[in-house]
Amino acid sequence: MPTPTKWDTLLYLHFTNGATFNELSATLRVNILFENLNNRVLYKRLGELIDAELVIRKRNTNKKQTVYNINRENPILNNYMAFLLWSRKEGLDYNILLSKRAQDIVFSTIGRGPSTLKILHEYTGNSKSTLIKYIRILERNRFVKLIKQKPLCIDFNLNDRTLFYLALMQPPCSLAEKTGKYSRLIHDIDTIKERIAGSNEFMELVIKMHVYSTTVTEGNTANKDDVERVMKDLPTGLTPREIVEIRNTIEAVKHLNNHSKDLRPDRNLEPNNENIKLYHRILMRGLIDECGEYYASPGKRIIGSKLKLPATIEEIEYEIAAIVNFYKMYREHLHPLLLGAFIHFLLVTVHPFKDGNGRVTRIIHSMVLLKAGYPLFVFDPDMKNRYFDMLEVGRVENLDGFMNFILEEYKNALEAVADRKEPWPVVES
């Protein structure tokens, strides 16, 4: 008869929001899998979670019993809960994915690249039959991808699931080893960046391009002439809402530029919960009532996506905290062009707000770039359908197409600015 693992126990404690031992035992027994639960097993699981500082126990004077609860003071808890809740909504077997055997296979493919059964056996010590069993599970859950059938060869798969997994597991091998294929694009972007560095004229054009591309991508009907006219407070044929969208984006970019020059320790220019909410509040002021507030509802969906979104605000908060931890873990080890793209993908995939998720994602992406000395994130809004397609491919398959798209389009946009291929309209005041 199955018994609850420590991860099952942690999730049940999350959903009960604290419980005595008897209350937790009774709740677990409601699940047909655990109806014959041995309380000694539950004591053991709770002990493991307490030793890992993921659960705390306190004496409740009202109940006159010990109450167990998740340890919200431990920042690592966010990584666990983000992965467990994301896995649960996606129908993944988190117990197998977090097992030592699965972890060894994943770590081998991260550190060594494409791995054959021979390489995996040497690294893990597991038998061929055991390896094949776990490889099939990992492939089915899109943690690894098959490179060759004969001889069997697999590689690590980058997507939302595995990025949350990496934030949790913190492998000893660097994710940078999986991103060398983007070195040419990075070199090209660096070359263009040097050409426009220090030019106020070019930087102003990039700002206008960001305002134009990020608003039009979300359905604003403005053209470049309209954006220029709004920036100069001149009349346009746009709707009042579209004008507010453009003005708010201009304000967000101004705030971001000022933010980047503020060197006070408490004004860190980096993705965190406070900054994500702050820039959403600026971008969506006057457009929705819930600006700067996370939003969850049963009917919330990403248009054109099969992805299930977090069901509660608490889930969203765990996912955002894990994204922030992912950024902190890799900011010294990943090139900012890559790190910005990963944060972009994760944030827009979690979709924490009622509206304006794409706009706030692109301003937070720009924050990562700006901190590293790069211009704001821009791309051609005529490519927006491809952009949305690549986001969805990243969710249902892997991130290769999305990463290439983001870097390629960013390069093309900056190149167009540097070569003056993007003429900006001159509007007389």
C-alpha positions as CSV (number, residue, x, y, z in Angstrom):
1,M,0.0,0.0,0.0
2,P,1.5,3.4,-1.0
3,T,2.6,5.7,1.8
4,P,3.0,9.5,1.7
5,T,6.4,10.8,0.9
6,K,7.8,13.8,2.6
7,W,6.8,15.9,-0.5
8,D,3.2,14.6,-0.3
9,T,3.3,15.5,3.4
10,L,4.7,19.0,2.7
11,L,1.9,19.7,0.1
12,Y,-0.8,18.5,2.5
13,L,0.5,20.8,5.2
14,H,0.4,23.6,2.7
15,F,-3.2,23.0,1.9
16,T,-4.3,22.5,5.5
17,N,-2.5,25.7,6.5
18,G,-1.2,24.1,9.7
19,A,-2.5,21.0,11.5
20,T,-2.0,18.9,14.5
21,F,-0.7,15.4,13.9
22,N,-4.1,13.8,14.2
23,E,-5.7,16.4,11.9
24,L,-2.9,15.8,9.3
25,S,-3.3,12.0,9.6
26,A,-7.0,12.2,9.1
27,T,-6.7,14.5,6.1
28,L,-4.2,12.1,4.5
29,R,-6.4,9.1,5.1
30,V,-9.2,10.7,3.0
31,N,-7.0,10.0,0.0
32,I,-7.7,6.4,-1.0
33,L,-4.0,5.8,-1.5
34,F,-3.2,6.6,2.1
35,E,-6.4,5.2,3.8
36,N,-4.3,2.6,5.7
37,L,-1.6,5.1,6.7
38,N,0.8,4.0,9.4
39,N,1.2,6.9,11.8
40,R,4.9,5.9,12.4
41,V,5.5,6.7,8.7
42,L,3.9,10.1,9.1
43,Y,6.0,10.8,12.2
44,K,9.1,9.9,10.1
45,R,8.1,12.2,7.2
46,L,7.5,15.1,9.5
47,G,10.8,14.5,11.2
48,E,12.5,14.6,7.8
49,L,10.8,17.9,6.9
50,I,11.7,19.4,10.3
51,D,15.3,18.4,9.9
52,A,15.3,20.1,6.5
53,E,13.8,23.2,8.1
54,L,10.9,23.1,5.8
55,V,8.4,22.4,8.6
56,I,8.1,23.8,12.1
57,R,6.1,22.6,15.1
58,K,4.6,24.9,17.7
59,R,2.6,24.3,20.8
60,N,-1.0,25.7,20.3
61,T,-2.3,26.8,23.7
62,N,-5.9,26.8,22.4
63,K,-5.8,23.3,21.1
64,K,-3.3,22.2,23.8
65,Q,-1.5,20.2,21.1
66,T,1.5,20.6,18.8
67,V,0.7,22.1,15.5
68,Y,2.8,21.5,12.4
69,N,3.1,24.1,9.7
70,I,5.4,24.9,6.7
71,N,8.3,27.1,7.6
72,R,7.7,30.3,5.7
73,E,10.8,31.9,7.2
74,N,13.0,29.6,5.2
75,P,13.5,31.1,1.7
76,I,14.3,27.7,0.2
77,L,10.7,26.7,1.0
78,N,9.7,28.9,-2.0
79,N,11.7,26.8,-4.4
80,Y,10.2,23.6,-3.1
81,M,6.6,24.8,-3.1
82,A,7.0,26.4,-6.6
83,F,8.2,23.2,-8.1
84,L,5.7,21.0,-6.2
85,L,2.7,23.1,-7.0
86,W,3.8,23.6,-10.7
87,S,4.3,19.8,-11.0
88,R,0.9,19.1,-9.3
89,K,-1.0,21.4,-11.7
90,E,0.8,19.8,-14.7
91,G,0.1,16.3,-13.5
92,L,3.8,15.4,-13.0
93,D,5.0,12.7,-10.5
94,Y,7.2,15.0,-8.4
95,N,8.3,12.1,-6.2
96,I,10.0,10.3,-9.0
97,L,11.4,13.6,-10.4
98,L,12.9,14.5,-7.1
99,S,14.4,11.0,-6.5
100,K,18.1,10.5,-6.3
101,R,18.2,8.3,-9.5
102,A,16.3,10.9,-11.6
103,Q,18.5,13.7,-10.1
104,D,21.7,11.9,-11.1
105,I,20.6,11.5,-14.7
106,V,19.5,15.1,-14.9
107,F,22.8,16.4,-13.4
108,S,24.8,14.2,-15.8
109,T,23.0,15.7,-18.9
110,I,23.5,19.3,-17.5
111,G,27.2,18.8,-16.7
112,R,28.2,16.5,-19.5
113,G,25.8,17.4,-22.3
114,P,24.4,14.6,-24.5
115,S,24.8,11.4,-22.5
116,T,24.8,7.8,-23.6
117,L,23.9,4.9,-21.3
118,K,27.6,4.2,-20.8
119,I,28.2,7.8,-19.7
120,L,25.2,7.7,-17.4
121,H,26.2,4.3,-15.9
122,E,29.7,5.7,-15.2
123,Y,28.3,8.8,-13.5
124,T,25.4,7.2,-11.6
125,G,26.4,3.7,-11.0
126,N,22.9,2.5,-11.9
127,S,22.2,-0.5,-14.0
128,K,21.1,-0.3,-17.7
129,S,17.6,-1.4,-17.0
130,T,17.2,1.1,-14.1
131,L,18.6,3.9,-16.3
132,I,16.2,3.1,-19.2
133,K,13.2,3.1,-16.8
134,Y,14.1,6.5,-15.4
135,I,15.0,7.9,-18.8
136,R,11.6,7.0,-20.1
137,I,10.0,8.8,-17.1
138,L,12.1,11.9,-17.5
139,E,11.5,12.0,-21.3
140,R,7.7,11.6,-20.7
141,N,7.8,14.5,-18.3
142,R,9.9,16.6,-20.8
143,F,12.9,16.7,-18.4
144,V,15.2,15.2,-21.1
145,K,15.0,14.8,-24.8
146,L,16.0,11.9,-27.0
147,I,19.0,12.7,-29.2
148,K,19.4,9.2,-30.7
149,Q,17.6,5.9,-30.2
150,K,20.6,3.6,-31.1
151,P,22.8,4.0,-29.2
152,L,20.5,5.6,-26.7
153,C,21.6,9.2,-26.1
154,I,19.7,11.9,-24.2
155,D,20.2,15.6,-23.3
156,F,18.7,18.0,-20.8
157,N,15.5,19.8,-21.8
158,L,15.1,23.5,-20.9
159,N,11.5,24.5,-20.3
160,D,9.3,26.0,-17.5
161,R,9.3,22.7,-15.5
162,T,13.1,22.2,-15.6
163,L,13.9,25.8,-14.8
164,F,11.8,25.6,-11.6
165,Y,13.6,22.3,-11.0
166,L,17.0,23.9,-11.3
167,A,16.0,26.7,-8.9
168,L,15.1,24.0,-6.4
169,M,17.9,21.5,-6.9
170,Q,20.8,24.0,-7.5
171,P,23.0,21.5,-9.4
172,P,26.7,21.7,-8.9
173,C,27.2,22.0,-12.7
174,S,26.6,25.3,-14.4
175,L,23.6,25.9,-16.7
176,A,26.0,28.0,-18.7
177,E,27.4,24.7,-20.1
178,K,24.0,24.2,-21.8
179,T,23.9,27.6,-23.5
180,G,27.2,27.7,-25.5
181,K,25.2,27.4,-28.7
182,Y,24.1,31.0,-28.4
183,S,27.6,32.4,-28.3
184,R,27.5,33.6,-31.9
185,L,24.4,35.6,-31.3
186,I,25.8,37.0,-28.1
187,H,29.0,38.1,-29.9
188,D,26.9,39.8,-32.6
189,I,24.8,41.7,-30.1
190,D,27.9,42.8,-28.2
191,T,29.4,44.1,-31.4
192,I,26.3,46.2,-32.2
193,K,26.1,47.4,-28.6
194,E,29.6,48.8,-28.8
195,R,28.6,50.7,-32.0
196,I,25.8,52.6,-30.3
197,A,27.3,52.8,-26.8
198,G,27.4,56.4,-25.5
199,S,25.1,57.8,-28.2
200,N,22.2,59.6,-26.7
201,E,20.6,59.7,-30.1
202,F,20.6,55.9,-30.5
203,M,19.5,55.3,-26.9
204,E,16.5,57.7,-27.4
205,L,15.6,55.7,-30.5
206,V,15.8,52.4,-28.6
207,I,13.5,53.8,-25.9
208,K,11.0,54.8,-28.6
209,M,11.3,51.4,-30.2
210,H,10.6,49.7,-26.8
211,V,7.5,51.8,-26.2
212,Y,6.3,51.1,-29.7
213,S,7.1,47.3,-29.8
214,T,5.8,46.4,-26.3
215,T,2.5,48.2,-26.6
216,V,1.7,47.1,-30.2
217,T,2.6,43.5,-29.3
218,E,-0.4,43.6,-26.9
219,G,-2.9,44.9,-29.4
220,N,-2.4,48.7,-29.4
221,T,-3.0,50.0,-32.9
222,A,-0.4,52.8,-32.7
223,N,2.2,53.3,-35.4
224,K,5.5,55.1,-34.9
225,D,4.0,58.4,-35.8
226,D,1.4,57.9,-33.1
227,V,4.0,57.1,-30.4
228,E,6.0,60.2,-31.3
229,R,2.9,62.3,-31.1
230,V,1.9,60.9,-27.7
231,M,5.4,61.6,-26.5
232,K,5.0,65.2,-27.6
233,D,1.4,65.5,-26.2
234,L,0.0,66.0,-29.7
235,P,-3.4,64.7,-30.8
236,T,-3.7,61.3,-32.4
237,G,-6.5,59.0,-33.8
238,L,-5.8,56.5,-31.0
239,T,-8.4,55.5,-28.4
240,P,-8.1,57.0,-24.9
241,R,-7.0,53.6,-23.5
242,E,-4.3,53.3,-26.2
243,I,-2.9,56.7,-25.3
244,V,-2.8,55.8,-21.6
245,E,-1.0,52.5,-22.5
246,I,1.7,54.5,-24.3
247,R,2.1,57.2,-21.7
248,N,2.3,54.6,-18.9
249,T,5.0,52.7,-20.8
250,I,7.0,55.9,-21.3
251,E,6.7,56.6,-17.6
252,A,7.9,53.1,-16.8
253,V,10.9,53.4,-19.0
254,K,11.8,56.8,-17.5
255,H,11.5,55.3,-14.0
256,L,13.6,52.4,-15.0
257,N,16.4,54.7,-16.4
258,N,16.3,56.7,-13.2
259,H,16.3,53.6,-11.2
260,S,19.4,52.3,-12.9
261,K,21.3,55.5,-11.9
262,D,20.3,55.2,-8.2
263,L,23.2,53.6,-6.4
264,R,21.6,53.4,-2.9
265,P,21.7,49.8,-1.5
266,D,17.9,49.7,-1.0
267,R,17.3,50.6,-4.6
268,N,18.6,47.4,-6.3
269,L,18.0,47.3,-10.0
270,E,17.0,43.6,-10.2
271,P,14.0,41.4,-10.6
272,N,12.3,41.0,-7.2
273,N,8.7,40.9,-5.9
274,E,8.7,44.6,-5.1
275,N,10.0,45.7,-8.5
276,I,7.7,43.4,-10.5
277,K,4.7,44.9,-8.7
278,L,6.0,48.5,-8.9
279,Y,6.5,48.4,-12.7
280,H,3.2,46.7,-13.2
281,R,1.5,49.5,-11.2
282,I,3.2,52.1,-13.4
283,L,2.3,50.3,-16.6
284,M,-1.3,49.6,-15.8
285,R,-2.3,52.7,-13.8
286,G,-5.7,53.8,-15.0
287,L,-6.2,50.6,-17.1
288,I,-7.2,48.0,-14.5
289,D,-8.2,48.2,-10.8
290,E,-5.8,45.5,-9.8
291,C,-2.6,47.2,-11.0
292,G,0.4,46.1,-8.9
293,E,-1.6,43.2,-7.4
294,Y,-1.2,39.5,-8.3
295,Y,-4.4,38.0,-9.6
296,A,-5.7,34.4,-9.7
297,S,-9.1,33.0,-10.8
298,P,-10.4,29.7,-12.1
299,G,-11.1,31.1,-15.5
300,K,-7.7,32.9,-16.0
301,R,-6.0,31.7,-19.1
302,I,-3.2,32.7,-21.6
303,I,-4.9,33.2,-24.9
304,G,-3.8,30.5,-27.4
305,S,-2.0,28.4,-24.7
306,K,-2.9,25.1,-23.2
307,L,-1.0,25.9,-20.0
308,K,-2.9,25.8,-16.7
309,L,-2.1,28.9,-14.6
310,P,-1.5,29.0,-10.8
311,A,-4.9,28.7,-9.1
312,T,-4.2,30.9,-6.1
313,I,-2.3,34.1,-5.3
314,E,-0.3,32.1,-2.8
315,E,0.9,29.8,-5.6
316,I,1.8,32.9,-7.7
317,E,3.8,34.2,-4.8
318,Y,5.8,31.0,-4.5
319,E,6.5,30.9,-8.3
320,I,7.6,34.6,-8.3
321,A,9.9,33.9,-5.3
322,A,11.4,30.9,-7.1
323,I,12.0,33.1,-10.2
324,V,13.8,35.7,-8.1
325,N,15.9,32.9,-6.5
326,F,16.7,31.6,-10.0
327,Y,17.9,35.0,-11.0
328,K,20.1,35.3,-7.8
329,M,21.5,31.9,-8.3
330,Y,22.6,32.5,-11.9
331,R,23.3,36.2,-12.1
332,E,27.0,35.6,-11.6
333,H,27.1,32.5,-13.9
334,L,24.9,33.1,-16.9
335,H,25.4,35.8,-19.5
336,P,22.8,38.6,-18.9
337,L,21.4,38.2,-22.4
338,L,20.5,34.6,-21.6
339,L,19.5,35.2,-18.0
340,G,17.2,38.0,-19.1
341,A,15.5,35.7,-21.7
342,F,15.0,33.0,-19.1
343,I,13.4,35.4,-16.6
344,H,11.3,36.8,-19.5
345,F,10.0,33.3,-20.3
346,L,9.3,32.3,-16.6
347,L,7.6,35.5,-15.7
348,V,5.2,35.7,-18.6
349,T,4.5,32.0,-18.2
350,V,3.5,32.3,-14.6
351,H,1.3,35.2,-15.8
352,P,0.8,36.7,-12.3
353,F,-1.4,39.7,-13.1
354,K,-4.9,40.1,-14.5
355,D,-3.6,42.1,-17.5
356,G,-0.3,43.6,-18.6
357,N,1.8,40.5,-18.0
358,G,3.7,40.9,-21.4
359,R,4.4,44.5,-20.8
360,V,5.8,44.1,-17.3
361,T,7.8,41.0,-18.4
362,R,9.5,43.0,-21.1
363,I,10.3,45.9,-18.7
364,I,11.8,43.4,-16.2
365,H,13.7,41.8,-19.0
366,S,15.0,45.3,-19.9
367,M,16.0,45.7,-16.2
368,V,18.3,42.7,-16.4
369,L,19.8,44.0,-19.6
370,L,20.2,47.6,-18.4
371,K,21.9,46.4,-15.2
372,A,24.5,44.7,-17.4
373,G,25.0,47.7,-19.7
374,Y,22.7,46.7,-22.6
375,P,19.9,48.7,-24.1
376,L,16.3,48.1,-23.3
377,F,14.7,44.9,-24.8
378,V,13.2,45.6,-28.2
379,F,11.9,43.5,-31.1
380,D,9.9,44.1,-34.2
381,P,6.2,43.9,-33.2
382,D,5.4,42.6,-36.7
383,M,6.9,39.4,-35.3
384,K,4.5,39.2,-32.4
385,N,2.7,36.0,-33.7
386,R,6.1,34.3,-33.9
387,Y,6.9,35.5,-30.4
388,F,3.7,34.0,-29.0
389,D,4.3,30.8,-30.9
390,M,7.8,30.4,-29.5
391,L,6.6,31.1,-26.0
392,E,4.1,28.2,-26.4
393,V,6.7,25.9,-27.9
394,G,8.8,26.6,-24.8
395,R,6.0,25.5,-22.6
396,V,5.0,22.3,-24.5
397,E,8.4,21.3,-25.8
398,N,11.6,23.2,-25.0
399,L,13.1,26.7,-25.0
400,D,15.5,26.4,-27.9
401,G,13.2,28.2,-30.4
402,F,12.3,30.9,-27.9
403,M,15.9,31.7,-26.9
404,N,17.0,31.9,-30.5
405,F,14.0,34.1,-31.3
406,I,14.7,36.5,-28.5
407,L,18.4,36.9,-29.2
408,E,17.9,37.1,-33.0
409,E,15.2,39.6,-32.9
410,Y,17.0,41.8,-30.3
411,K,20.1,41.7,-32.5
412,N,18.0,42.6,-35.5
413,A,16.3,45.5,-33.8
414,L,19.6,46.9,-32.4
415,E,21.2,46.5,-35.8
416,A,18.4,48.4,-37.5
417,V,18.9,51.2,-35.0
418,A,22.7,51.2,-35.5
419,D,22.4,51.2,-39.3
420,R,19.6,53.7,-39.3
421,K,17.3,51.2,-41.0
422,E,14.5,52.1,-38.6
423,P,13.7,55.7,-39.6
424,W,11.7,57.4,-36.9
425,P,9.1,60.0,-37.9
426,V,9.8,63.6,-37.2
427,V,6.7,65.2,-35.8
428,E,6.6,69.0,-35.5
429,S,5.2,70.2,-32.2
